[in-house]
Amino acid sequence: MSKKIILGLVLVSAFAACQRQQPADVYVPTAPAAPMVNPVTTEPVYSGKFG
């Protein structure tokens, strides 16, 4: 009896291992994203002895 249970568990685990895996969810944006714009900064102004 125990051999039948072990054989059944082995067959079920082998069947489960051979199943195709579901593809991962893929994110598809529906609206266009904002363009990549760098913030506008001014150059630093050095004043003094070490500038």
Residue pairs with C-beta under 8 A, 6 or more apart in sequence:
none
